[in-house]
Amino acid sequence: EVGAHTLSGAVIDPITLSELLPDWKERGAPLRVEVTQDKVLFLTEKHAIPLPVTPNFDNHGNYIISLGELVRWLGEQAEELGVEIYPGFAASEILYHADGSVKGIATGNMGVGKDGEPTDNFQPGMELWAQQTLFAEGCRGSLSQQIIKRFDLDKNSDAQTYGIGIKEIWEVAPEKHQQGLVLHSSGWPLDTKTYGGSFLYHLDDNKVAVGFVVGLDYQNPYMSPFEEFQRFKTHPAIRDTFANGRRIEYGARALVEGGYQSIPKLSFNGGALVGDAAGFLNMPRIKGIHTAMKSGLLAAEAVFPILDNLEEVESVEQGKEAVQYRALFDQSWAHTELYAARNVRPSFQWGLLFGVMYTGMEQLFFKGRLPFTFKHHGKDHDQLKKAAACKPINYPKPDGVLTFDRLSSVFLANIAHEENQPSHLTLKNAQVMIDINHKEYASPETRYCPAAVYEIVEENGAPQLQINASNCVHCKTCDVKD
């Protein structure tokens, strides 16, 4: 359904919503909890050191929301304008004209067996043709990645870098609830070479969203982002919030962290990339909803003037390129915001201390105007060290009250797969998973996956990789880190 695939903290800067629908309050937009307190902590194992709230963390005028609820509401606004929405169909294939330009997408065909014959859960496909197709799949979208590769859209940008965000929703005791509080932290339990941190947002109705982000350029193959998140909740400054509370939801999603210098070419013949498919997240602010929405507005402004007769799509032989899209972005406040934040994330490749000091100096005093741009470190999977060079990490067992295992968490993720659905997780070379991943890197996929999809089992006395595809929460981490 509309909104079901949106997973976020989420705190929204309403700037773009106000541009799109100036009367959003009167229309009943689900922005009910305005941020009333901002806190930033640096954690050691036993202590919490308050840090100044830099401009990038300032949430004055922002709202704590359910992003799924907002997207459902936006879907209703679109349908009232006559927009047709097909939420039950996955875009599974890109269609091209003979000249190579994008013609549209095809849906369905998700229930085809190995012999090519339909299985019981077969969906008949549709072809949707358009003069312009906008790819808004979010971080690491499957079709978006095909588009970027086919049109070489990232040849002049830095390699994208990613994080894995893991999130829980809790219903806390009324006396523990502080509606409107936004708290972020860095430091413990991560080591000084690993980028990451937490968020903790107090919504209405005694609900708290708590999450943890780990940069997927981490080095130690023994690290588990899920277990780091569980450890984080046990910190003395954090755990009291959840006393006598109840965990009610769980989810995980990769997110783009590369920022300005990793944004690819945005348009191509027949379409464009919008939102996190293009990498519009502002990582220092831990916000991307407003910039993703702005990219959609800018793409629409660029696309509409180049459309021909809307009733005769069949006659279109070549999809034009909305070349004004990038120019409109360069002239917008979104460009100004992302450009000012461009050096924060790459500064952490030299360690936590340098990153924190540089970020504080630049954001407080120079506001992103220094005359240079740091490059990113390269692809995230290349940063992983071999197991022999790293120390195993012994994580405490979950207590089932504050900390949990992955399987009980997946149960709360509201993910459903057909029993006979073919696995969507495929390997280019299965033997590599044993000869390289297992022997040299201690099978990091058994730890970086937040849903226990990957498991090493003994088969005839030899290790084999087992893929529990029905556990998958579609976070895209394996596609990035491996």
N, C-alpha and C positions, 0 to 999 in steps of 0.2 A: 504494500500500500504506500501511498505518498507519505514520505517522511520516515519510512521504516529503515532506510539505509543511512540515515544521518546520525553520526555518533560524534558528540562533542561535549566539552565541559559543562555548560557553554555560557560564556559572557559575550554579549553582543554590543558593539558600538552601533547605535541606531542611525548613523549618518546616512547610509545608503537607503535604508528603509524609509527615511524621511524624504529622500529625493524621489523614490519610486511611488510611495503612497503618503503624501504629506498628512493625510487625515487618518493615519494608522491607529491612533488612539480611539477615535470615534468609530472606526470600523471594528474594534474589538480585538486587535492584535494581541497575542498572548505574551506581552511584555509586562509582567505584573510586579516583579521584584527589582527595584532599583538598588544599585550597589550603595551601601551606606558606610562600609568600612573596608579599607585596603591594608593588608599586612604582608610583609615579605620577611621570611626568616632564612637564616643560614644555619643548618643543623649540623651539630656534631653528634656523636653517638648518644650523649646524655643531655646535651644542652641545646638551646635555641637562641640564636643571636639575632635580634631585630636589625633589619637593614633599611636604609632610606628607600622610600617609594619613588623610583626614578620616573621620568615622564612616560616611558614606554609601559610602565606598570600601572599608571594612574587610571583608575576606572570611574572617575567622577562622570556622572551622566550616562553610564552604561547599565545594562540590565542582565541579571542572571535568568536564564531561560532554559526551557526544554527545546532543543533545536528541532527534534522530530515534531513537536507540537507547532512550532512556528512554520515549518515547511508544509505541514498539512493545511494550515491556515492560508499560506500563500497559494497552495494549490487550489483552494476554494476561490480565492480572489481571481486566479487565472481562468478557472472554468466559468465564472460569471461573465468574463469578457469573451467567452466563446472558444477558449483554448481547449483542445482535446488532449486528454492525458490517458496513457495506457499503462497503469502501474503494474499490471500482472505479467508483463512481457519483458524479457531481457533482450537487449540489443546484442546479438551474437555474431554479427558479421557486417563488414563494411562493403557497400556496393560502389563500383566505380564505372565511369563512362569509359568508352574505348580509348579516349585520349589520356586516361589516367586520373582525371579529376573525380572528386567524390560525388556520387549520385544519391546516396542515402544509406540506410541501414536495413538489415533483415533481422527479424526477431524469431524466437522460438527454436524449434528443432533441438530442444535440450534433452529429449528422450530417445535418441537414436542409439541403437545397440552397436556392438562391434562389427556385426555383419551388415550394418547400414539399414537394417529394418527397424521400424518404429517399435519402441517398448510400450508398456502399459501407460507410462506417464508422458507420452509423446504430445508435444504442443505443435500444432500446425503453424508454420511460420508466416509472417507478413513481410512484404517489402514496403518500406516507406521511402518514397522518393522526394527529394527537395532540391531547390536551387542552392540552398545553404543548409548545412548540417552542423549544429553546434555541439561539440563534445564536452559534456559537463559531468564526467564520471567520478570526479574527485581524484584523490591521490592514487597514482599508479593504475589508472583505469586501463583495462585490457585493450579496448579498441583505441583509446588515446595513445597508448604506447606504440601500437601499430602505425598510427598516423604520424607520430613523431619520427619513427624510423623510416617510413616510406618517403616522407617529404624532407627528411634530414633537417628537421626543425631546430634541433639542439646543437647544430654544428658550431655556432658562434657563442654558445653559452657554457657556463661551468656545468660539470656533471651535477645532477640533482643529488641532494643529500636528504636523508629521511630520519624520522624517529618513529618509535612505536609508542602509542598512547594507550594505556589500560585504565579502565574506568569502572567504578561501582557507584550505584545509587543506594543510599541508606535512608531508612526512616529512624531518626534519632529521638531520644527522650526529649520532651518539651523543654526541660531545664538546660539541655545541652545545645539547643537550637538558637542561632543568632542570625535571624533573617537579614539578608543583605550583606553578610560578611564574605569577602573574597580574600583567601590566603594562598600565597605561593611560597615554595621553599626550594632551596638548592642545597647541595652538600650530601650528608649522610642520607641513605646508606651507600651511595655511589662513591667510587674511588675518585681521586683527583684527575684522572685521565679520561673519565667518562662524562659526556655531556648529558644533562637531564635535570629533572626536578618535578615538583608536585603541584597540584592545584586542589583546592578545597573550597567549594562554593555552597553557601547556605541558601537554598531556595525557599519557597513557601511550604506550608503543610508539614513542617518538621522534616523536610527532605534535605539531604546533603549529597552533593556530587563530589566524589573524591577520585582523583586520578593521578597517574604517574607517567611521565614521558622519559624514555631513554633514547638517546641518539643511536642510530643503527650503524654508526661508525665505531662502536665499541670494539675493544681489542681482544678481550679474554673470552675464548669460546665456552668457558665454563659458566659464564654469567647468564642468569635467567631474568629478563626484565619483569616477568610476572612475580618471581620470588622477591625481587628488590622492592616491588610495590607492596607486597605483603609485609615485608620487614619495615617499610616506611610507616605503616599504620601503627606499629608498636612503639614508636618514639614517644617519650614522656609528654611532649608538647602536643601530640596528635591523638593519642589513643583515648583520652578521656572523652573526646567528642562522641565516640561510638559506644561508650559504656551503656549497657541496657538498650542498645539499638538493634536494628534488624536490617541485614543486607537484602535488597529486593531486586536489583538488576546488575548485570555485568556486561561488559563489551570491550572490544579492542579494535584499534584501527591504526594503520600506518599514516603518517602525516608528512607533508613536504616541509623541509626546513631550509632549503637552499636560498630562498628569498630572491632579491632583485637580480643577482648575477646568474641565477640558474633558470630564469624565465626564458623559454624557447621562443622562436618565431611563432607568433600567435595565429596567423592566418595562412591559408593554402587554397588551392583551387577547389572551390566547392564547400568550404567550411572554415571553422575556427575552433580554437581551444578556449574554454572559459573556466574560471574557478581554480580549484586545486589540480585539475587536469593540466593546467599551465603553471601551477606553483605560486599562487598569489598570497599564500599565508605569510603573515608578519610574525615570525617566530619570537622575536623579543617581546612582543605584546601578547603572545600566545593567542592570537586572534586571526581568523581568516574569513569569518562569515561576511563581514562588511566589505572586504576587498573582493571576495568571490562574487557577491551580488553586484558590486560596481563593475566588475569585468563583464558580467552579463548585460548590464545596461549599455556599456560602451560597445560591446559586440553587436547589440541590436541596432545602435545608432549607425554603426559602420555597414551593417548588412542591408538594412532596409532600402537605402537609396539605390542599390545595385540590382534589386530584384526586378525581373521582367513580369509579364502577365501571370498573375498567380494562379489563373485557372488552367494554364497550359504547361504544366510541369513536364509532360511527356516530350514537348518540343525542345526542351533545353538540352543541348548537346555538350555543353561544357560549363562546369561550375566556375563562375568568376571568383576572384580573390578579393576579399574585403580589406584592401591594403590600408584603409584609413583607421582600422582598429588599433594598430600599434601607435599611430600618431595621436589618436584620441586618448589612449592610455598615457602617453608621454606628457600630455597637457593636463592631466587630471591630478586631483589630490592623492589618488592611490599611488601614482608614481612617486610623488613627493614623499609619502609615508614609507614606502618600501625602499626607496633609495637612501633615506636617512638611517634605515635600520640595517643596511646591507653588510656592515662589517661586524655585527655582533656575533652571529653564529660562527663564522669562520675564525674569529679570534680565539675560540675555545680549543682549536686544534693544538694550541701551545700550552694547554693545561687549564685547570679550573681557576687557579689564582690569577693568571694573566687575563683570562677571559672576564672574570668578575671585575678586576681593576680597570681593564680597558673599557668595558661596557659602562661602568659608572662614570669614568672620565668623559667618554665620548657623548653619552646621552645627556649628562648633566651640564657639560660645559660647551661642547661643540655641536651637539644636536645633529650628528651625522654629516656635518659639512667638511670634514677633513678631506684633503685633496687626493685621496688614494682609495683603492678598493681591494680588499683582501680576496685572494682566490680560495676556493674550497680545496680540501685535501685530495679529492678524487672520488672514486666510487666507494661506497660504504663497505661492500664485501671484500674489497682489497685491504681493508684495515685490520681484518681479523688475523691474529697471530696463531701459530700452530700450538697445539695443546702442550707440547713438551716445553714451550717457553713460558707457560702460564701456570698459576696455582689453581687447583680446584677450589670451589667455594662450597662450604658446607652450610646449607640453609636450614633453619629450624623447621621442625615439622609443624604443620598448621594445627591450630587449636579448635577450629570449627566454630569459633565465636567471633574472633576479631580477624583471624587469618584463615585462609582456605586453600584447598587444592584446586587444580585446574578443571578437573572433571565436574566437581560440584558447581564451579563457576560457569562453565559452559551451559549447564542446566538452566541458569538464569539469563542466558543471552538471547532467548526467544528466537533461536535459529532452528529451522526445520528443513530437512532434506527427504526426498523420496527414498524408500528403502532400496529400490532398484535403479536409482539414478546413477549414471556413469560418473566416475570420479572426475572432478574438474581439476584435480591436481595431478599433473603429468610430469614425468622425468625425461629429460633429453637422453640420459644414459644412467640407468639404474645402478650399474656397477660402480660408477663414480661415487655414489653415496656410501659405499663400503670402502673402496680402495683409497679414496681421498678424504671424504668427510669423516668417516668413522676412524680410519687408521691414523690420519694426520691431525684432525681437528676435534676428535672425541665427539662426533655427531652433534654439532651445535644446534641443529634443527630440533632436537629433542628438548632444548631449553629455550630457544628464542620464540618458539610458537606458543602463544598464550592460550591455546585450546587443546593441547596434547594430541595434535593431529599426527605427529611423527614419533615413531617408537621403534627402537631396535629390539628385535626378537631373535631367539636362537632357532635355526631351522637346519636340521641334519648336522648339528654341531657347529654351524657357521652363522655369523651374524647376518641378519637381513633387515632392511628397512620396511616397516609396516606403515601404511598411510591410512589413518582413520578419518577419511574424508568427511564423514557425517558430523564430526566435531567442529568443522571449520567455521570460524566466525568472519571469514572473508576480510582479514585485516591487511593482506598483501605483504606481510613481513618476510615470508619465505621468498617471495619474488625479488625482494630487495637484498636480503642478507646473504642469499646463496647464489 
